Amino acid sequence: MRRLTITDLQGLIEGAYSNMGMGHRFLCHVEWTHFLLFVVDINSFRLSPKHPYCSPTENVMLVNRELELYSPDLLSKPALLVVNKMDSPNAESCLQELLHNFKRMEDEYMGT
């Protein structure tokens, strides 16, 4: 029998690395994981009416930045990105934009 433990970090917010919000109470759990699964809404996300909308690309970048600022070692963990709400209007074009952005970032990183 194999045991699988899953931790949901839904409360991760900008500034968590500096212990804002639930900050370190959430991030310390990431250190114990062997694998990261990012679930991103294909539609824009808005934390509250006081905050601007964030694109799916911005959401992924925000979470990665928080992880890196908390502990750069976390970026070496294997990860998978799952995009949800693909049945919503304009989801396919939003997905193409997300893929294009990731390809562009990869090209910039690789220097091509």
Residue pairs with C-beta under 8 A, 6 or more apart in sequence:
7 29
7 30
7 32
7 33
9 26
9 27
9 29
9 30
11 21
11 22
11 26
12 21
12 22
12 26
12 27
12 63
12 66
13 20
13 21
13 22
13 47
14 20
14 62
14 66
15 21
15 23
15 66
16 22
16 23
16 24
16 26
16 27
16 66
16 70
17 23
17 27
17 65
17 66
17 67
17 69
17 70
18 69
24 70
27 66
27 67
27 70
27 71
30 36
30 67
30 70
30 74
30 77
31 71
31 74
33 77
34 77
34 78
35 77
35 78
35 79
35 80
36 74
36 77
36 78
36 79
36 80
37 79
37 80
37 82
38 60
38 63
38 79
38 80
38 81
38 82
39 82
39 84
40 56
40 59
40 60
40 81
40 82
40 83
40 84
41 56
41 59
41 84
41 85
42 56
42 83
42 84
42 85
42 86
42 88
42 91
42 94
42 95
42 98
43 56
43 85
43 88
43 91
43 94
44 53
44 54
44 55
44 56
45 53
45 54
45 56
45 59
46 52
46 53
46 54
47 54
54 62
55 97
55 98
56 83
56 94
56 98
57 97
57 98
57 101
57 102
60 81
64 75
67 74
67 75
68 74
68 75
83 95
83 98
85 91
86 92
86 95
